[in-house]
């Protein structure tokens, strides 16, 4: 049922919308939520519920007599606004030969090992791919399918001992709001895992500290024929501001623990220009320095062009969950042990992004991230090996089993 369940989910459009002020940000996320609710009930989960904001929770009761920590598994229902998730037409490439995969003959969309060198690692496996016109939605519908499959397996195999298990599915993770209205107290888990990682083996308990800088530049538009000593070109000031930030601290020049400034939007005229940056760093002190530098640049430009020329607002988005995970490192060790028992080599590395787990960790629910098996999220080259999905299910089962042994 794993593959069938996943294919059913990805065909439901759940793209979120960062311009919306509702929760969920798009009504169509309820379309998937309703299907998940029915699937949870069908496999025999208890206390299945969905609130008015689209947050789903359910319980698998303990089948042991001793006290075992309640553990949860969480995935998100929305797909990224970056690329279309409408009319997804997934295809399974069986027994992949290690070469190029033609996704769409009509427009010559080809996924090649030249561009994606990890592809040959899956030679002989079955890959679920797109038709080259949409994303796939493995981020994070693979996580949903894997959690459901693991719960189904546990219900059908009561000989596997486990404590109480909670599952939760959230809207709007892709626009940074997935944990906003998550009721940690109602969820009732002591520890949890987001099933939202990438390639097989990924295990993550560190992520970026994140902030958004919103900038408004006020210029002065004068007819160019009489503009000397009068015109203040806000667009050019925006370019000047960008040039004052370190060029080696951009995403295209950074990796691993290196942070960055990313200009994600810029629009304007001579009179008014708006810019939006995201600021990221794993290290809290370096993160603070980056925000301070942005403030110093704005202050300098205001001294140069006049007070009020550059208006800057910086808002923190989320923080590195490592601070909350390190005091309870057993949650990582259990996941690592479970992967090894499932024949998976753990790849422990920092997330170069964010996750619901980061926010939830600061809300009192320590929440590392476990792989789904997917690659190339948020675009038409997204794919996921079926064998990796099955291993994710196996790891989830091992995790709950191992909590009974501590």
Secondary structure, DSSP 8 states (H G I E B T S, - for coil): -HHHHHHHHHTS--B--TT--SSSSSTTHHHHHHHHHHHHHHHT-EEEEE-TT--EEEEE----SS----EEEEEE--B-TTS--TT---EEETT--SS-EEEETTTTEEE-TTT-TTGGGGTTS-EEE--SSS---HHHHHHHHHHHHHHHHHHH-TTS----EEEEEES-GGGT-TTTT--HHHH--SEEEEEEE-STTEEE--B-EEEEEEEEEE-B---GGG-TTT-B-HHHHHHHHHHHS-TTSSGGG--TT--EEEEEEEEE-SSEEEEEEEEEESSHHHHHHHHHHHHHHHHHHHHHH-TTSEEEEEEEEE--THHHHGGGTHHHHHHHHHHHHTT---EE--BSS--HHHHHHHTT-EEEEEE--EESTTSTT-EEEHHHHHHHHHHHHHHHHHHTT-
